[in-house]
Amino acid sequence: MAADRFVEQLNAQIANELAAHNQYLACAVYYDALTMPQMAAFFYGQALEERDHAMMMVQYLLDTDHDVVIPGVDAPVPAFDDVVAPVTLALAQEKRVTEQINALLKTAREESDFASEQFMQWFIKEQVEEVATMSDLLAVVTRNRTDIEDIEEYVAREQRAGDTDPTAPRIAGA
């Protein structure tokens, strides 16, 4: 049984992950409209990843016999001033999610909820990768803001979808 305080926070995190999903969709659409297919594909992929994170949390709550609350979320930022703005927003979002994930782990630890602490370990590792990826992308996009082809080339070369992580938690519905 997961601790009640952890369950409450995890349900709130489902909302955060779904909001991130929507924000990445908005970023993808922005780049798609600029005919930047590599950046669009990258952000569509990021959106799916955030949705999967939410569904991993849903599955954990189901597996531990807790109620799942599928929340409504605020609308994403729909428009951007330039090609740098969506990546700046994405990096800030990943840093915020990292703080949220760390708070969940802290709660599990404080509640001596060892199963939930173990569940959160994968997300800790994932957030290190997410922040690093967005930091690198922001550096490239900032440096090449006037050279869309260089940005697209970088994303095509460096941001290929990786293999599925066999240590990742199960995704509800998958």
FENFEN-V990936 format. One record per pair of residues at least 12 apart in sequence whose C-alpha atoms are under 10 Angstrom apart, sorted by the first residue. I is the first residue (numbers start at 1). GAP is how many residues later the second one is. D is the distance in whole Angstrom. If there is no record, write none. Layout:
i gap d
I GAP D
I GAP D
This chain:
i gap d
1 60 9
1 62 9
1 63 6
1 64 7
1 65 8
1 112 8
1 113 10
1 114 8
1 115 9
2 58 9
2 59 8
2 62 7
2 63 9
2 64 8
2 106 8
2 109 9
2 110 9
2 111 6
2 112 9
2 113 7
2 114 6
2 115 10
3 63 10
3 104 9
3 105 7
3 107 10
3 108 6
3 109 8
3 110 6
3 111 10
3 112 10
3 113 8
4 62 9
4 104 10
4 107 9
4 109 10
5 99 9
5 102 7
5 103 8
5 105 10
5 106 8
6 97 10
6 98 7
6 99 9
6 100 9
6 101 6
6 102 6
6 103 10
6 104 10
6 105 8
6 107 8
6 110 8
6 111 10
7 50 10
7 53 10
7 54 7
7 57 10
7 59 7
7 60 8
7 61 9
7 97 9
7 100 10
7 101 9
7 109 9
8 58 10
8 59 10
8 60 9
8 61 9
8 96 10
9 91 9
9 92 10
9 94 9
9 95 7
9 98 9
9 99 10
10 44 9
10 47 7
10 48 9
10 50 9
10 51 8
10 58 9
10 59 10
10 90 10
10 91 9
10 94 7
10 106 10
11 43 9
11 46 8
11 47 8
11 50 8
11 55 10
11 56 9
11 57 7
11 58 6
11 59 8
11 60 8
12 56 10
12 57 8
12 58 9
12 59 8
12 88 10
13 40 10
13 41 8
13 44 8
13 58 10
13 84 9
13 87 7
13 88 8
13 91 9
14 36 10
14 37 9
14 39 8
14 40 5
14 41 8
14 42 9
14 43 7
14 44 7
14 54 9
14 55 8
14 56 7
14 57 8
14 59 10
15 39 8
15 54 9
15 55 7
15 56 6
15 57 7
15 58 6
15 59 9
16 34 9
16 38 8
16 55 9
16 57 8
16 58 10
16 77 10
16 80 10
16 81 8
16 84 9
17 30 9
17 32 9
17 33 5
17 34 6
17 35 9
17 36 7
17 37 5
17 38 9
17 40 9
17 56 10
17 80 8
18 29 9
18 30 10
18 32 7
18 33 6
18 34 9
18 35 9
18 36 6
18 37 9
18 52 9
18 53 9
18 54 9
18 55 7
18 56 10
19 28 10
19 31 9
19 32 9
19 35 10
19 52 10
19 53 9
19 54 6
19 55 7
19 56 8
19 57 7
19 74 10
20 26 9
20 27 7
20 28 10
20 29 10
20 30 6
20 31 8
20 34 10
20 53 10
20 56 8
20 70 9
20 73 7
20 74 9
20 77 9
21 22 9
21 23 9
21 24 10
21 25 7
21 26 4
21 27 7
21 28 8
21 29 5
21 30 6
21 31 9
21 32 9
21 33 9
21 55 9
22 22 10
22 25 7
22 26 10
22 28 9
22 29 9
22 51 9
22 52 9
22 53 8
22 54 6
22 55 9
22 56 10
23 20 9
23 23 10
23 24 8
23 27 10
23 51 10
23 52 8
23 53 5
23 54 7
23 55 8
23 63 9
23 66 9
23 67 8
23 70 9
24 16 9
24 18 9
24 19 6
24 20 7
24 21 9
24 22 6
24 23 5
24 24 9
24 25 10
24 26 8
24 52 8
24 53 10
24 62 9
24 63 10
24 65 10
24 66 8
24 69 10
25 15 9
25 16 10
25 18 7
25 19 6
25 20 9
25 21 8
25 22 6
25 23 9
25 51 9
25 53 9
26 14 10
26 17 9
26 18 9
26 21 9
26 49 10
26 50 7
26 51 7
26 52 6
26 53 8
26 54 10
26 60 9
27 12 9
27 13 7
27 15 10
27 16 6
27 17 8
27 19 10
27 20 9
27 49 9
27 50 8
27 51 8
27 52 8
27 53 8
27 56 10
27 58 9
27 59 6
27 60 8
27 62 9
27 63 9
28 12 4
28 13 7
28 14 7
28 15 5
28 16 5
28 17 9
28 18 9
28 19 8
28 58 9
29 12 9
29 14 9
29 15 8
29 49 9
29 50 10
30 13 10
30 48 8
30 49 7
30 50 8
30 52 10
30 53 9
30 56 8
31 12 9
31 49 10
31 51 10
31 52 8
31 55 9
32 12 10
34 49 9
34 114 10
35 113 10
36 47 10
36 112 8
36 113 8
36 115 9
36 116 7
37 115 8
37 118 10
37 119 9
38 111 10
38 113 9
38 114 5
38 115 8
38 116 9
38 117 6
38 118 6
38 119 10
38 121 9
38 122 10
39 44 10
39 48 10
39 109 10
39 112 8
39 113 6
39 114 10
39 115 10
39 116 7
39 117 8
39 120 9
40 112 10
40 115 10
41 114 9
41 115 10
41 118 10
41 119 10
42 113 8
42 114 9
42 117 7
42 118 8
42 119 9
43 43 10
43 44 10
43 47 10
45 115 10
45 116 8
46 44 10
46 84 9
46 115 10
51 120 9
52 117 10
52 118 9
52 119 6
52 120 8
52 121 10
52 122 9
53 70 8
53 73 10
53 115 9
53 116 9
53 117 9
53 118 8
53 119 10
54 16 10
54 117 8
54 118 9
55 114 9
55 115 8
55 116 5
55 117 5
55 118 8
55 119 9
56 63 10
56 112 8
56 113 6
56 114 6
56 115 4
56 116 6
56 117 9
56 118 10
57 62 9
57 63 9
57 112 8
57 113 9
57 114 8
57 115 8
58 12 9
58 112 9
58 113 8
58 114 6
58 115 10
59 110 8
59 111 7
59 112 6
59 113 5
59 114 8
59 115 10
60 55 10
60 56 9
60 59 8
60 109 8
60 110 8
60 111 9
60 112 8
61 55 10
61 111 10
62 110 9
63 107 10
63 109 10
64 51 9
64 52 10
77 12 9
82 63 8
82 64 10
83 55 10
83 58 7
83 59 8
83 61 10
83 62 6
83 63 9
83 65 8
83 68 10
84 53 9
84 54 7
84 55 9
84 56 9
84 57 6
84 58 6
84 59 9
84 60 9
84 61 7
85 53 9
85 56 9
85 57 9
86 52 9
87 47 7
87 48 9
87 49 10
87 50 7
87 51 6
87 52 9
87 54 8
87 55 9
88 46 8
88 47 9
88 49 9
88 50 6
88 51 10
88 53 9
88 54 9
89 45 10
89 49 10
90 40 10
90 41 9
90 44 7
90 45 9
90 47 10
90 48 9
91 39 8
91 40 6
91 41 9
91 42 9
91 43 5
91 44 6
91 45 10
91 46 9
91 47 8
92 39 9
92 42 9
92 43 10
93 38 9
93 41 10
94 33 7
94 34 9
94 35 10
94 36 7
94 37 6
94 38 9
94 39 10
94 40 8
94 41 10
95 32 8
95 33 9
95 35 9
95 36 6
95 39 10
96 35 10
97 26 10
97 30 8
97 33 10
97 34 10
98 25 9
98 26 7
98 27 10
98 28 9
98 29 6
98 30 8
98 32 9
98 33 8
99 25 10
99 28 9
101 19 7
101 20 9
101 22 7
101 23 7
101 26 8
102 18 8
102 19 9
102 21 9
102 22 7
102 25 10
104 12 9
104 13 8
104 16 7
105 12 6
105 13 9
105 14 9
105 15 6
105 16 8
105 18 9
105 19 8
106 14 10
108 12 9
119 49 9
119 50 7
120 49 9
121 47 10
122 43 10
122 45 7
122 46 6
122 47 8
123 45 9
123 46 9
126 42 9
133 25 10
133 26 8
136 22 10
137 14 9
137 17 9
137 18 8
137 21 9
137 22 9
140 14 8
140 15 9
141 13 9
141 14 10
